[in-house]
Amino acid sequence: MTDKKKWKSRLLSSSIPLEFEVAKALSNLNFNVSFDYAYYRQENGVSKEFSTDIKGFLLFPRNNENKVNANLNILAECKYREEEKKWAFLPEVNRPDISHFTLGYTFKSLSEFSIVKNYKDHIYAFEGKFNFALKGVEISLSTGEVYDKDIRHGIMQLQYALPYILKSDIEGNLFGFLEDSDPTYTISVLVTNADLYIFNEDFSIERMKNIDDLDSIAKKVPYLICSSEIGPDFTQHHKSIFKNFCLLNEYESNLNTFEAFQKKQIHKKLQIYNSPIDTCNDLAESSYYILRKYYSQHFVCSFEHFPQFMEELVKVVSKVTKVRNKK
């Protein structure tokens, strides 16, 4: 490649063109889009500014901004890969009863901070269609290199940014007008132009010795859900963001109204309900349960299928709001 043409390759590798394509796909669905969503994170004891590539925001119903009854946030991190690079992920190996995968943890809902009953069946059905992966690696078919740094970095960027989004949405409902406290849904997605693969269940060292191509040991998928472990550094990061959050009910807010409404939705058999006060306490304590619930599962999507992925996701929120309005 001549020096005059290197700029094209480097511009593509910067992911700027991919970010623009993702932003246009969101804009076509009426999302309000912004770039470089900034947040703070401690690094070597110093607070530094980081960012995720894209933040999108959509109001529902999409055809009537004067009658809003839900909203959807999306955080997207974009990774452009050179040709011949593939992303391959390890499949779930745990039994269903001890699986890390939990329906409803990827499509995150904060509906308890509202006076609206939430119907999650459509969300569970949507997530249930995805392959669930525990770890991914990037494979270069041209150079033979195999590493996982960029995938881990992309997931980490999303994980560390999410607490700021959730806190902002919760506080908006707590201290805003009660009639404007609409249910909020949030997703995080890692988008790449690379092909995505899930290794087959018979993937093994011996199997590797006897194959010639990736398709012999893995299947190509359009998107998947990837698990992200909760480490001690992220736990401290989360604690610093939600410090004293459990004291919100001592201030003038809508919290007690939300609590009273949600308590009326108590499950008659299990005698449980989504308590916003408990959620505030759990967020402040940064319990492992709450960290897994909101930050351990992320979508990974090939850009080729990203517009379809987003259309289906938007339809899910539309269905949830329609079901709610019929009740």
N, C-alpha and C positions, 0 to 999 in steps of 0.2 A: 504494500500500500504506500503510495507517495505521501510526502509530508502535507501536500495540499489537500489530500482527502482524509487525513487522520482526524480532522476536526469533526467530520460526520460520525465516525465511529465513537469518538469521545463524547460527542453530544448525545448520542443514543445511550451510551453507557452511563451518562449522568442521570438517566431516568426521567429527565425533563419532558421529552416527547411522550413517554408513557404516562406520566402524570397528567399531561394535557389531554390525552385520549380518555383517561379515566374520568377526568373532570367533565369532559364533554358528554360522556355517557350518563353521568349523574345529572347534568344540566338538562339533558333531553327528557329526563323523568321529573323535571321541575324542582330538583334539589337546589338549594342555595349553597354554593360551593366556595370554599376559601382554601388557600394554600398555606403550608408550613404552620400548622397548629402548634403553638409554642407551649412548653411546660418546663418546670424546674425539676432538677434531680441532683442529688448529692453525688459528687465524684471526688474521692480522696479527701472527704471532709469539706469540700467547697461546693456551694450551690451553683450549678451551671445550667444554662438554657439549652434545651434540646427541642426537637420538633418532629411531628409526623407529617407526611407529605400533604394529605388532603383531609379536610373536614367537610362533611355534607350535612344539610339539615332540610327536612321535608315535613310539611304540615299536612294533616289529614282532616277532612277529605280533600283530595288534590284539586277538585273542581269548585271549591267554595271556601276561600280564605276567611270569609266572614262567619263561618260556623266551624271553627277548629275543634276537634275532639280527641286528637292524638298527635304526637310528633315522633319523628325518627331521626336519630343521629347515626352517621357513619364516619368512622376513622379509617383511612386507607393509607397503607404504606406500599410504595411501588418499587419493584426491583426489575430493571431491565437486564436481560441476560443475552450474551452473544449466541449466535446460532450453534447448534450442536450441544447446548447445555440443557440438561434435564434435571428436574427436581423429583426425587424418589423418597417416599415416606414409608416408615415401618407401620404395619397395621396393628390394631388392637390385639393384644395377646391374653388379656385377662378375661375370666368368666364374666358373663353379664351381671351376676350378683355382686361382683367386686370391681367392676369396670370403672375407670376414671371418667368415662363419658357420661354426662348427665344431661338429659333433654331439658332445654330451657336455660342452660348456662352459656350458650353461644349467642342466642338472640335475647339480650338482657332486657328485663322489664323492671320498671320502677313504678308500677301501677299502684302500689300501696300508698304512695304519696299523692293520692287523689281521692275523690269521692265517686269513683267509677268502678264498677265490678269488672274484673279482668277475666277474659276467657282465653286460656292458653292452648287449647286443643290444636288450633291451627299452627301455632308456633312449634309444638311438639311434633306434629306431623311433618312440618317443613324440615326441622333438624334431623328427623329420623331417616330422611332420604340420603343423607350424606355418609360417605366413608369417614371413619374416625381414625386418625393417625397419632402416633406417639412421638415421632421424631423424623426429621427429614434431612437429606443430604443433597448437595448439588453435584452432578456428574457431568464432566466434559467429555463427550465422545470423541472429540478431536485431539485433546491433549492428554486424556487419561486422568486428569486431576479429580479428586473427590474430597469435598470439604463441606462443612455445615455452617460456617461463620455467618454468611449473609442471611441465611434463613433464620438463624437464632437472633441476629441483630434486628431483623424486620419485626419478628414477633415481640421482641423486648421493647422496641419503640412503641408499639401499640399498647402493650401491657402497662408501661409506665405512664402513658398519657391518659389512659381510661379513667383513673380516679378523679382527675380534674373535671372531666366531662360529667361523671356521675354526681359529683359534689355540686357542680353548678346547676344541674337540672333539679336536684333535690331542693336546694336552697331557693331556686326560682319558684317552686311550688309551695314551699313552706312560708315564704315571706311575700309572695305575690297575692293578687286577688284570688279568692277562693274559686270564683267561677272560671278562672283561667288556668286552674291547676289540672291540666290535661295529662293523661298517662304518657310516659316517655319510654321509648324503646331505643336501644343502642346496640350497634354491632361494630366489630373491628375486623378488617379484612386485609390480608397480604396479597397484593396483586402482582403477577409476573407474566411476562410473555413466554416464559419457558413452559414446555409441556410438563404436566404433573402425572406422577405415577404412584401407585400403591404396590408395594412388594406383595407377591403371592404368599399364601400361608405355607407353601412348601419351600420358601426361600431359606437357604442354608449354605454353609461353607462348601459342602460337597456338591450341592446343586450348582454353585457358582463355578466350580472347576470344569463343568461339562456344558456350559452354554456359551453362545457367541454374541448375543445381543440382549439389550435390556428387556425387550418385549417377551423374552422367554421366562423371565422371573418376576415380571411386574405387569400390571394392567394400567392403561392410560385412563385418567379421570379428568373431568372438567373442573371440579372443585372438591374440597374436602374440609373437614374440621380437624385442626391440629391442637393437641394438648400442650400446655405450657406449665411447667412446675412453678410453685410459689417458693421463692428463695428468701433467705433472711434479709438481703439487701432490699428487695421489693417490699417486704413486710415493714421495715423501718421507713421506707419511702411513703408507704400508705399511712402509717401512723402519724407522720408529720403533717400530712394533708388533712386528715380527719381528727386531729387533736381537739379534744373538748366537744366533739360533735354530739356526744350523749347529753350535753347540757342544753340542747336546742329547745327542749320542751319547757325550760325555765323562762324563755323569752316569749314575747307575744308573737305567735305564729299560728299556722293552720294545723300543726302537728296533732293536737288533741282531737280536732274535728276529723282528721284522717283516721286516727286510731278508733274513734267511736264508729265511724262508718265501716271500716274493715272488720271490726269485731262483730258486726251484724252479719257478715258473710262467713261466719265460723262454720267449719265442716261439721255437720251434725254427728257423724260417726267418729271421726278422729279428734274432734274438739280442738282444732287448730285453725289459725287464720294468719294472714300476712300482716304482722304488726309493724307499722312504721317506727314506733318507738323502739322496738327490739332491733330493727334494722339500723337505726341510728347508733344504738349501743354497740352492736356488732361491728359497724364501720369504725367507730372510735377505738374499739379494742383491737381491731384488725385481726379478728379470729380467723383461724385457718379455713373454717367453713365458709365465711363470707368472702374471703379472698379467692377461694376456689369457685364460688358461685359467679363472681363477676369478672374474674381475670384469668381463668385457667384454660379457656377455650376460645379459639379464633378461627375465622374462616380463612382459607387459602384458595385463591381462584386464578385460573389462567385468564389472561386478558381476552382471549378469543371468546370466552364464554361469560365474561363479566357483565355485558349488557343484559343477557338472559338471566343471569343470577340475580341482578338487581331488580329486574321486572318481577320475578317470582317473589322476591323478598318484599317488595312494595305491595304486592297483591295480598300477602299474608297479613300485613297491618290493616289493609283495607277490609279484609274479611273479618278480622277481630273487631273492628269498629262497627261494621254492619251488624254482626251478631249482637253486639252490645246494645245497639240502637233498637233492635227488635224486641229486646227483653222488657 
